[in-house]
Amino acid sequence: IPSGTLPLRMAHPPEEFRERVRDALVSCGLQEIVSPSLVDPAWLGLLTADGGAIAPAPLLVQNPTSVDRSAARTTLRASLLDVARRNLRHREGVALFELAPVYLPRRGDLPDERSTCAILLAGAAEPIVAGETWRGAGRPFDLGDLAGVLDALGRLLRVAGRGEPAAAPGLHPGRSRAFVRDGRAVLAYGQLDPRVAARWDLPEHTYLAELDLELVRGETTAPVATVPPRFPAAYRDLAVVVAEKVPYGDVEREIRAALKSGLEGTALLDLFRGPQAGEGKKSFAVRLTFRAADATLSDADLDRAMGRIVGRLRHALGADIR
């Protein structure tokens, strides 16, 4: 039987950070894939409409077992597109991500292994089953779905910033964004260029994001511990009817701007579109959590807070409250 002092746990911040990213993306409903680090070099020429490169030329294996596994990938994008293409032959939509290193060549040195995360949404977000889904008619993924995943990831990781705007080769010019920091691409996301999607036999509604976890990890902020509250929370639900073009982020921003204190949290419960909401409109069901640090909130306190919130939503967004 082994005896002696148990060894101390060795901390490994990069791996712990990757686990936090993995947990966050799984909580958003995405499925992780694992694909080979060696790819077909011809794939890298299929990532832009003109065949241009989105990353440096890859390192080539001298004696590969096959051409399909002859280049060390410099981006996760090709692997993700290939997996999506294969899966969409058997299902209507996919929501995938991969966490893996990419290998960037360095002259006279070993390659720079950059921990990277890639996300892909393609096809039907809510596939039609027997003519409808439980929420209504099916719909494809859109840019808002991808932006929501990235926003949730940023909140869970407590990322402070993104970087300077840059071009996003391989993505739709008018429906994509990219950021660089210290001369390196930190994040690129948006709709895949339809010409590139066609090359990979993917639907037009294909959305992609790729981020450098090495740079993102350096921008995270430390968690802040707080004393557990002494007084109970109070909850109120609100149905906010706004124009179709108004995103939920604007609704949440105006709710928070209406109160200086007392609002602990907001949560989107449901999104409804239909005749009851009105033509060209949609309804957000929002749950508001109130709490005071020094007392239990009364009904009068809550009514005053709700009045300010309702007034702000009506004035700023032209919202109807139901």
C-alpha positions in Angstrom: 0.0 0.0 0.0 1.5 3.4 -0.9 2.4 5.6 2.0 3.7 9.1 2.5 2.5 12.6 1.9 0.1 13.2 -0.9 1.6 15.3 -3.7 0.2 18.8 -4.1 -2.0 19.5 -7.0 -0.1 21.2 -9.8 -1.9 24.2 -11.2 -2.0 24.5 -15.0 -3.7 27.8 -15.9 -3.8 27.4 -19.7 -5.5 24.0 -19.4 -7.9 25.3 -16.8 -8.8 28.2 -19.0 -9.5 25.9 -21.9 -11.8 23.9 -19.7 -13.7 27.0 -18.8 -14.1 27.8 -22.5 -15.3 24.2 -23.2 -17.8 24.4 -20.3 -19.1 27.7 -21.5 -19.6 26.6 -25.1 -21.3 23.3 -24.1 -23.6 25.3 -21.8 -24.6 27.3 -25.0 -25.7 24.1 -26.7 -22.7 23.5 -28.9 -21.1 20.1 -29.5 -17.3 19.6 -29.4 -15.5 17.9 -32.2 -11.9 16.5 -32.2 -10.2 16.4 -35.6 -6.7 15.6 -36.8 -4.0 18.3 -36.6 -2.6 17.2 -40.0 -4.8 18.2 -42.9 -4.8 18.3 -46.7 -2.9 21.4 -47.8 -5.4 21.9 -50.6 -8.1 22.7 -48.0 -6.3 25.9 -47.1 -6.8 27.3 -50.6 -10.6 26.7 -50.3 -11.1 29.1 -47.3 -11.4 32.3 -49.4 -13.3 33.0 -52.6 -10.1 33.9 -54.5 -8.0 31.1 -53.0 -5.9 33.5 -50.9 -4.5 32.5 -47.6 -5.9 33.4 -44.3 -2.8 32.2 -42.4 0.9 31.6 -43.1 1.9 28.7 -45.4 1.8 25.5 -43.3 4.6 23.2 -42.3 4.6 20.1 -44.5 5.3 16.5 -43.4 8.3 15.1 -45.3 6.9 11.5 -45.5 3.2 11.6 -45.0 1.1 8.5 -45.0 -1.3 10.3 -47.4 -1.8 13.8 -48.8 -4.9 14.2 -46.6 -2.6 14.3 -43.6 0.5 16.1 -44.9 0.2 19.7 -43.5 0.2 21.0 -39.9 -2.9 23.1 -39.9 -2.5 26.9 -39.3 -6.2 27.4 -38.8 -9.1 25.3 -37.4 -11.5 26.6 -40.0 -10.9 23.9 -42.7 -11.4 21.0 -40.2 -14.6 22.5 -38.9 -16.0 23.1 -42.4 -15.2 19.5 -43.3 -16.9 18.1 -40.2 -20.0 20.3 -40.8 -20.2 19.2 -44.4 -20.2 15.5 -43.4 -22.8 16.0 -40.7 -25.2 18.1 -42.7 -25.7 15.1 -45.1 -27.6 13.5 -42.3 -29.2 16.4 -40.3 -30.6 19.8 -40.9 -28.4 21.9 -38.7 -25.1 21.7 -36.7 -23.6 23.8 -33.8 -20.0 22.8 -33.4 -16.8 24.0 -31.8 -13.2 22.7 -31.5 -10.4 23.6 -29.0 -7.0 22.7 -30.4 -3.6 24.2 -31.2 -2.6 25.6 -34.6 1.0 25.5 -35.8 2.4 28.7 -37.1 5.9 28.4 -38.8 8.8 30.3 -37.4 12.1 30.6 -39.3 14.9 28.6 -37.8 12.7 27.5 -34.8 10.0 25.2 -33.8 6.4 26.2 -34.8 4.4 28.6 -32.6 1.6 26.4 -31.1 -1.3 28.7 -30.5 -4.3 27.4 -28.5 -7.3 28.3 -30.7 -11.1 28.0 -30.5 -13.3 27.8 -33.6 -17.1 27.8 -33.6 -19.5 27.0 -36.4 -23.3 27.3 -36.8 -24.9 26.0 -40.0 -28.3 25.1 -41.3 -31.4 25.0 -39.3 -31.3 26.5 -35.7 -34.8 25.2 -35.1 -35.5 22.4 -37.6 -39.0 21.8 -38.8 -40.5 18.6 -37.4 -43.9 17.5 -38.7 -44.4 21.0 -40.2 -43.5 23.0 -37.1 -41.4 23.2 -34.0 -42.8 23.7 -30.5 -42.0 27.4 -30.8 -43.4 27.8 -34.3 -42.0 27.6 -37.8 -38.4 26.5 -38.1 -35.7 29.0 -38.8 -32.0 28.9 -39.9 -29.1 30.1 -37.8 -28.3 33.8 -38.2 -25.6 36.2 -37.1 -27.4 36.9 -33.9 -27.0 33.3 -32.8 -23.3 33.5 -33.3 -23.0 36.9 -31.6 -25.0 35.6 -28.7 -22.6 32.6 -28.2 -19.6 35.0 -28.3 -21.3 37.4 -25.9 -22.1 34.5 -23.4 -18.5 33.3 -23.8 -17.1 36.7 -23.1 -19.3 37.1 -20.0 -18.4 33.7 -18.6 -14.7 34.2 -19.2 -14.8 37.9 -18.0 -13.0 39.1 -21.1 -12.2 42.8 -20.9 -11.7 43.7 -24.6 -11.2 42.5 -28.1 -8.7 44.7 -30.0 -8.4 46.9 -33.1 -10.8 46.3 -36.0 -9.3 44.4 -39.0 -10.3 42.6 -42.2 -11.9 39.1 -42.0 -10.8 37.1 -45.1 -13.1 34.2 -46.0 -16.1 35.7 -44.3 -18.9 37.8 -45.8 -17.6 41.4 -46.2 -20.7 43.1 -44.9 -21.6 40.5 -42.2 -18.4 39.9 -40.3 -15.9 41.5 -38.0 -12.3 40.9 -36.9 -10.0 42.2 -34.3 -6.2 42.2 -33.9 -4.0 42.8 -30.9 -0.2 43.1 -31.0 -0.2 42.3 -34.7 -2.1 39.0 -34.2 -5.6 38.1 -35.1 -7.5 37.7 -31.8 -11.0 37.2 -33.1 -12.8 36.9 -36.4 -16.5 36.1 -36.7 -19.4 36.4 -39.1 -21.2 34.7 -42.0 -19.1 32.5 -44.1 -18.6 34.0 -47.6 -21.4 32.3 -49.7 -18.8 31.4 -52.4 -16.7 29.6 -49.8 -19.8 27.9 -48.4 -20.6 26.6 -51.9 -17.1 25.2 -52.3 -17.6 23.2 -49.1 -21.2 22.1 -50.0 -22.5 24.1 -47.0 -25.7 26.1 -46.7 -25.7 29.9 -47.2 -26.6 30.3 -43.5 -23.2 29.2 -42.2 -21.6 31.3 -39.5 -18.1 30.9 -38.1 -15.9 32.3 -35.4 -12.2 31.7 -34.6 -10.3 33.2 -31.6 -6.8 33.0 -30.3 -7.1 31.7 -26.7 -3.6 32.7 -25.9 -4.5 36.4 -26.4 -8.0 36.1 -24.9 -6.6 34.5 -21.7 -4.4 37.5 -21.1 -7.4 39.8 -21.2 -9.6 38.0 -18.6 -10.3 39.7 -15.3 -10.1 37.9 -12.0 -13.4 36.9 -10.3 -14.5 39.1 -7.4 -15.8 37.5 -4.2 -18.8 39.1 -2.6 -20.6 38.6 0.7 -23.7 36.5 0.3 -26.8 38.7 0.5 -28.7 38.9 3.8 -32.0 39.9 2.3 -34.3 38.0 -0.1 -34.6 38.7 -3.8 -37.8 39.8 -5.5 -38.8 38.8 -9.1 -40.9 40.5 -11.7 -41.7 39.2 -15.2 -42.1 41.6 -18.1 -43.3 41.1 -21.7 -41.6 43.7 -23.9 -43.0 44.1 -27.5 -40.5 45.9 -29.8 -39.9 46.2 -33.5 -38.3 43.2 -35.2 -35.0 45.1 -35.8 -34.5 45.8 -32.0 -32.1 43.2 -30.5 -32.5 41.9 -27.0 -29.2 43.6 -26.0 -30.8 47.0 -26.5 -33.7 46.0 -24.2 -31.4 44.8 -21.5 -29.3 47.9 -21.8 -32.3 50.2 -21.3 -33.6 48.2 -18.4 -30.2 48.5 -16.6 -29.9 52.2 -17.4 -33.3 52.9 -15.8 -32.1 52.1 -12.3 -28.9 53.1 -10.5 -29.2 50.3 -7.9 -31.5 47.5 -6.8 -31.5 45.5 -10.0 -29.5 42.4 -9.5 -30.0 40.6 -12.8 -32.0 40.2 -16.0 -32.8 37.0 -17.9 -34.5 36.4 -21.2 -37.2 33.7 -20.7 -38.7 33.6 -24.2 -38.9 35.2 -27.6 -42.3 35.2 -29.3 -43.3 36.1 -32.9 -46.8 35.9 -34.1 -50.1 37.7 -34.8 -50.6 38.5 -31.1 -47.3 40.5 -31.1 -48.3 42.5 -34.2 -46.9 42.7 -37.7 -43.2 43.4 -37.8 -42.8 43.0 -34.0 -41.6 40.5 -31.5 -42.1 40.0 -27.8 -39.3 39.4 -25.2 -40.3 37.8 -21.9 -37.8 39.1 -19.4 -37.4 38.2 -15.7 -36.0 40.9 -13.5 -34.3 40.1 -10.2 -34.3 42.9 -7.5 -32.5 43.0 -4.2 -31.4 45.7 -1.8 -28.3 45.4 0.3 -29.8 46.9 3.5 -33.5 45.9 3.6 -36.2 43.7 2.2 -37.9 45.4 -0.8 -41.5 46.3 -0.4 -44.2 46.2 -3.0 -44.0 50.0 -3.3 -40.3 49.8 -3.9 -40.8 47.3 -6.7 -43.7 49.3 -8.2 -41.5 52.4 -8.4 -38.6 50.4 -10.0 -40.9 48.8 -12.5 -42.4 52.2 -13.4 -39.0 53.6 -14.2 -38.1 50.6 -16.3 -41.4 50.6 -18.2 -41.1 54.4 -18.9 -37.5 54.0 -20.1 -38.4 51.2 -22.5 -41.3 53.1 -23.9 -39.3 56.3 -24.4 -36.1 54.8 -25.7 -37.3 51.9 -27.8 -41.0 52.6 -28.4 -41.8 49.4 -26.6 -45.3 48.1 -25.6 -45.5 46.5 -22.2 -47.9 43.6 -21.8 
